[in-house]
Every structure is written in structure tokens, then in C-alpha cells.
Amino acid sequence: MEFHLSGRAWKFGDDIDSGQMAIGQYTRQGVEVYSAHCLENLRPEFPREVAPGDIIVAGRNFGSGSSRETAVLALRHLGVGAVVAVFFSRLFFRNAINLGLPVIECAEAIHIDDGDQLELHPVEGRIVDRTSNAAYQGLVLPSHLLEIIEAGGLVPFLEQRI
Amino acid sequence: MAWAMTTGKTLAEKVLARHSGNGEVIAGDIVWAEPSVAMMDDPLGPKMVQSELRRLGNRIKHPERVVVISDHCAPPSTILQADLLTLTRNWAKEYRIQRFHEYEGICHQVMVEKGYVRPGDLVVGTDSHTVTGGALGSFSTGIGSTEMLGVLVTGQMWFRVPETVKVVWDGALQDGVMAKDMILQVLGDFGSAGLTYRAVEFGGQAVREMPVDQRLCLSNMTVEGGAKAGLIAPDEKTFEYLSQRISPEELESIEPLNADPDAVYSQRKQYSAAALAPMVALPGNPADACAATEVLGERIDQAYIGSCAGGRLSDLAIVARVVKGRRVAPGVRLIVCPASRTVYQQALSSGILETLYESGAIITAAGCGACGGGHSGVLGAGEVCISATNRNFKGRMGDPSSQVFLASPASVAAAAVEGKISDPRAYI
């Protein structure tokens, strides 16, 4: 399967914990509410200005801490197309795949600048930075995970099998 | 591969081999395994899986392996929290979940108190601190809600068998230095992501001599370094702990696993327990740890005892030792949230709660309390808290401008008395 997506890069640092994407104070109030506060403590303009298809580019250990998949749901609700990070926490990584949010692990992500226009090829793990005219190769996911992503997440994947 | 047959195995490898039906597995393998126990809490359990479960046939494959525990929102402080408890309770009833608990305390504490976690088990739960159960010799790990849905429907999930880091604590701890100080030291050395995708196996004299109550804190905070599991080989202390909670027949049926003497570890780290001094994690990151002496005198508004890291009986007991005959400093509040109703009852009948009360402490209902910013001790703008909990991310316990230092229950108690960060060894 070949699919790609393109959007503007939103740059974040290291150790962004899942509680910044789904803030505890708002998670009981539904995805409309908590997604409107997504990452606001780090970049107040993010939930207002992020556009469908935009791509988060982060440093080390993205999505650390809590297992809450409301973090992924908040990003998805805002239309975030994918997350590129130097590496992910294991819980965020699994949650993203299970909910069909493409993730690419790429050590060179640190060279991407905020606001750059990116083109991603999640299956191949390829990232093209249209603004700086650079291309980066991230890790290619193992086949059992690509199957889940290709199905659109764990629920559709299981639906095909039961 | 022939050489793999002769290689010693870690505890994590052995548990995953048992539950995946493989003779042996090795770090890096991807296996499908059957969890022995699947635990769901209130925020990330039934509410999150209910509609998709219907879409996938509306049948739980092994309801007898499921545990549902409402802890984050009990007792509720808002209507939304109350509604979440109702939903969770009704769901457990509808799917005939026998092992349902609410108002009994934090899920990870209730899991071990009820004897639901046993040596050699593979345990998954919808809360990242499910790693706590590793202290009883299980492979216990947190998963997301959709992952849990897959476990409910199929009884299985995939695991990448992790490499294991062996952490050995030689010698004995000084009085007033606790498991919390040990794990903060480990996190400080490995960093917030230094254990990512890894299992940790703890060993050494200080761990062997430690009651299960304290061992649970070591395993609990391995996830703050990114670890997938934090294991402690079962020993006579583990079985004594279990014998008070399960029947002799159940105890007899346990087939514990242990690492081979020649197990292959990705890394080994050796510490001297006697040389360890009280530690503190600076606001913002549990792995940003340093010796408490570096921040002595830092003023606080609140001292908080509680959570699945620091609200057990041995924690409350040392707090009582520190505050006995003393008063909480003027302008400071000491909030104590027992990890479970059982802990509450034991602290009550042994006189610990009375000592805490007399010092000026506020004792709250057992549960998750303010640790995740839920209720009963949430911080306002600019407030500073020293806390026996496990996380201090920005805004975790309240306003994003509040600051949380993490420390041992002994250090939190000493700070409550002084009104500033202090060395608890002076009070023991």
C-alpha cells in the first residue's frame, strides 16, 4: 500500500508527556473540550491554529507518562496527520498505531524546522522536507504493525478477522 | 538457533515464553501472548471500549481474567466523575465481571491486596503504573484502551520481548532512606527515556531485605524511565505476602519463575544502598533527580502523601515516625491519601492515623486523590508541593504554574514539619 500525506510541521521538544495532549482537568469533558486544550501549556496557539493534515515533529520520548489514548484522540480530533519524533514512548507508539495515527521514528527529525512543509510516506518511513529540500529516512515499521496501520487501526484490523 | 538454546534467560523472557506458548523466547522476538489478568480502571476502561466492543461482537473471551477497578474518580468531585463511576459499575454488571471494585483504593494496590497478581503471571492494565505488579515476580505492564479492547475480544496481544536492564542494590539502606530514593536515583542515572522498551530486574541485598510494600514503589516508577516492566524475582517475602491474601491451595498452585544465573542483560548497574542519601525530583520531570541536599530550604505550600508510589502502610508508618509529637508548619498543609481502604484500616487500628491527625495532617479517602490532578489536594496557581507520588509533569497536580517536587514519604513528612525541603534523617 502506498499512501502519503503532507502538511505543515509543528515543532516540539523532548519528553512531551501524554498529559500535555490530553490534560487531566479536561479529559472527562469529552474530546471537543480536551482537544481544544491540546498542547496549550507548551504552545498556546497550537489547538487554535493547527490545520487538518499538519504534522507534529518532536524530539526524544514523545508521549511519555500516562497510558491515556485520549492523547492520540486529541491529535486526531484536531486533524493532525502524523507524528514524527526522534523516538516515542512505548505506550504512545502503540496507542497511535492502534488508533490509525501514522508515526515515524526518525533521529534526523531534529533538522526539520517549525513551519516547514513536509511530505510523509509512513509505510516507507520516508520524510521529505519541501521547505529545505531535504529528505530523511525513518524506521520502517515491522510487518505486523503495518498490517494494523493498513487496516486503519486495531479495531478495523480485528473486525476483518472475527 | 542452536546458541540461543544454551543462553540463560531473564525473568521477562521466561514469563513471556510461558504465556506465548513458546518453549523459549529471546529479547527482540515478537510474540502473541495471553495475559493472565486484564485490569481496567475508570477513566480508560469501560468508557473507552464500550462502543467498539459492540462493533466487535460484544463478547469478552475470558471474563474471568478481567478486573475492573474504579479509583481515579472515587469518591467523585464532579457530576462527570460520578457519571463515569456509574457507567463503569453498570458495564461490569452487564458483562458479569466478578472482580469489580470501587471506593476500595488505587487499582494497582487493590490488585496486589486481593492477590490478583501472582509470580509468573502476565498482567496488562489500562494504566501506565500497572508495572507496579512486577514487584511480585509478574510481567506487568500498562496498555492503551484500544489495546485492552483487543485483549478483551481475542484474549491475546502482541509483545516485543524486551531487553532487560539488571539493577542491583548491594548493602543496606540508612534509616530514613526509602525505595523511593532508590528509584529516583535510578531514574536520575538512566534519564526519562533511558529504559524505553526495556524491562528492569531489581536485585541485591537492599531489595531482598525490603518488604513487598516498598518493593512495589521500585517497580511502580520504572515507567518514568520509559520501561515496559519492572520485575523483582519472587522470594520468601513474596510468598508470605501472598499467603495472607490467597488460599493455601491457590498459593500451592503458583509456579514461580526466576531468571537464570547466566541470563543475558543489555546493561547492569550496581549501587551501594548504604551510600544513598534522600533524593528529590525537580518540578517538571520525575527523572530530573538530585540529592535532596541540593534543594534544602526550598519553601513549600503543600506536602502530599499518597498514590500507588507512596501511599502504603510502610509509607504512612514512616510519616508518623517523622511527625510524631511535632506539628505541621504554619501555612503548610500535609495531605495524606492512603492507597487503599485496607491501608486506611491498618493505619487506623495501629494508631498511625491518630498520630498524623494530631500533627495537623488532613486525611482523605483512599484512592488516586490529587496525584493526577483529580481531587482532594489539587494545586492552585504558583503553589509549590512536595509529593510522595510518581509524576510531576507540568500541570499534573493542578495549575500549570504549580510546581511539584517528588520525594520519599519520609522527606515529604520532614518538609511538612519544617515548611521547606529538609533531610528526614534528622527526624528518625
Interface residues (C-beta under 8 A of the other chain):
Chain A: D14 D15 D17 G19 Q20 I23 G24 Q25 T27 R28 Q29 N41 R60 N61 S64 G65 S66 S67 R68 E69 T70 V72 F87 S89 R90 L91 R94 N95 N98 L99 P142 H144 G153 L154 V155 L158 E159 I162
Chain B: I30 P43 L44 M48 E52 R55 L56 G57 C73 T78 L80 Q81 L84 T126 D127 S128 G142 I143 G144 S145 T146 E147 L149 G150 V153 T154 W158 S192 A193 T196 Y197 E224 G226 K228 N285 G372 G373 G374 R391 F393 K394 G395 R396 P400
